[in-house]
Amino acid sequence: MSSPPATPSTPQPPRLLDLVRQVALARFGQDGPGERCAHWTRLLILFHGKRHPRDLSPGDVGRFLEHLAHTEKDPLNCLEQAHTALTFLYRDVLGLDVADLPCPEPPRLLDRLRRACRVRPFSPRTEDCYAGWAERFIRFHGLRHPNTMGAPEIERFLTDLAANGHVSASTQRQAFHALLFLYPHFPHPWSECCMFHPQRCNAPAILRGVRRHRASACSFFFRSMTR
């Protein structure tokens, strides 16, 4: 007696990570973006005990991103990659109309400064320049945090550049603009000196009037950058 014909099996839908790769390949036309999206999707799933991303709230995603911010060696770039990948996962792969996913601030000051540069957006060269001057300013003052310093420390740093560093006028202006970006609650006296006396943009000229203006935390950006 012949056995009954085998019933054709129903094809199984692709696994989530394979689906992420397929959608990304169709969108971007290359494998790289799909692999990155699959990588961050996998880490999100493992972080939340293998729960499906569809069952996670934006707050759950935010906790995962906070974890990255405090554990990755390069938190700024990891946060940007993970945020982009997970936004693609929810909107393009799962088709969920989610609000903007949270994007926590990296804990280190220089990483927050770099993020602020990218939001503007500044060029990578300007970003590196501003971060370099901020780090140099901090090291000049024995690794003190900028929120513990104000006009006197800025004056000593810029004066040392002019008196002992023998830097050019353009380099002085470069340092000036970097610290102006780090301390945006000094806009008026500094900006006026730089705007109306560009040919005399040395430490004494830049700092004219700064002695009368001590650091304050009135700027939301400064509170964010130096907390």
Secondary structure, DSSP 8 states (H G I E B T S, - for coil): ---------------HHHHHHHHHHHHHSSHHHHHHHHHHHHHHHHHTTT--GGG--HHHHHHHHHHHHHH-SSHHHHHHHHHHHHHHIIIIIS------------SSHHHHHHHHHHHTT--HHHHHHHHHHHHHHHHHTTT--GGG--HHHHHHHHHHIIIII---HHHHHHHHHHHHHH-TT-HHHHHHHHHH-GGG-SHHHHTTTGGG-------HHHHHHH-
